[in-house]
Amino acid sequence: MDIGALRRDTPGTGNRIHLNNAGAGLLSRRTLEAVVSHLELEAAIGGYEAAGRERERIDATYGQLARLVGGRPEEIALFDNSTRAWNAAFYSLAFKPGDRILTGRAEYGSNVLAYLQTAQRTGAEVVVVPNDEDGQLDTAALANLIDERTRLVGVTHVPTSGGLVNPVAEVGRLTRDAGVPFLLDATQSVGQFPVDVDELGCDMLTATGRKFLRGPRGTGFLWVRSEALSFLEPHVVEVAAATWDGNRGFTWHDGARRFGTWEASYANVLGLSAAARQASDLGMDEIGRRAFALGDRLRDGLDSVPGVTTHDLGRQRCAIVTCSVDGMTADEVAASLAARGINVSVTDPVQTQFDTEERNIHPLVRLSPHYYNTEDEIDRTVEACTEIAAAR
């Protein structure tokens, strides 16, 4: 990669050291231009007319996203965020008393709430798979828990609260062998490192545009394996999802678009398409190698600072790094870094309930570099944390 050129194409790198890509990545100029130019076109000729003129580019978004995850365009549905995409997939499954939902300790908070609501409504049971000795989902335990009552396995690939990368390819192998649906939350992984739905073996995958993919906020998507449509019934139907049969019934549209909605921000859709195309053009293998290397450099640097402790779990760890500073709250550390021009965020205990129950260490400082960050920025951040810890 030509990091200098990538940074020149990313206006935000001139203002801050941005280590909050797990929150929202910095837009590139090409993505910004895609969004702004369409808004200007809408202002000039009208929203419907602009959509009609740009229809081919809008429709190409499905192919760009499919290419990114190894799927097909007809397996993609667009949403305004990943949570709505995830809900569209999850609530398309029917549950009854005694059904089991298996999930991990790293599961995202909104997903957990949906599981609990469904359990209250239907009498299904939520079963939390324990972690193994490395802190990742214990696939041996999962294998023993999957039985004839299992209706769904739902797993978060990378948690919002740390650098863990769950062994989801093995989860996919187990669910395929058992014939159990597998819903993968890939919100923090798509755009950070390669994701291939066939290799991972999931039936449904959800992702966002705003994080490591570097797309605009207000974008997300759902991928649904074509074969999974036979056991999924979208919870909501509207004119973009189905066709009235002329009497008192309707027919679902082909493919995953039956999960989507008619209205969309096409400026954001085109921005998402531009971001996905840029990631594919750069190469997700290369992006992943650099992101992981920067994460390792940051984690190793922080581990060497007296008074600073990192808290990332797993055998494989990505570019998300969580830490604490003795004698300081996470908010205090984040504010001190912000005063030095370094963007970070803070983990929220309610966003990873099961991990909070297990470790009770949140909130933590969350730092998340991406490929356009430099080694010098990582080292300067470690120096800043050293100063903060020494002055506590």
Secondary structure as UniProt FT lines:
FT   HELIX           3..8
FT   HELIX           11..14
FT   STRAND          17..18
FT   TURN            21..23
FT   HELIX           29..45
FT   HELIX           47..53
FT   HELIX           55..69
FT   HELIX           73..75
FT   STRAND          76..79
FT   HELIX           82..90
FT   TURN            91..92
FT   TURN            97..98
FT   STRAND          100..104
FT   TURN            105..106
FT   HELIX           109..122
FT   STRAND          125..129
FT   TURN            133..134
FT   HELIX           139..145
FT   TURN            148..149
FT   STRAND          150..156
FT   TURN            160..161
FT   HELIX           168..178
FT   STRAND          182..185
FT   TURN            187..189
FT   TURN            191..192
FT   HELIX           197..200
FT   STRAND          204..208
FT   TURN            212..213
FT   STRAND          220..224
FT   HELIX           226..231
FT   TURN            239..241
FT   STRAND          242..244
FT   STRAND          250..252
FT   HELIX           255..259
FT   HELIX           266..282
FT   HELIX           284..303
FT   TURN            306..307
FT   STRAND          308..310
FT   STRAND          321..325
FT   TURN            326..327
FT   HELIX           330..339
FT   TURN            340..341
FT   STRAND          342..343
FT   STRAND          345..346
FT   HELIX           349..351
FT   HELIX           353..359
FT   STRAND          365..368
FT   TURN            371..372
FT   HELIX           375..390
//
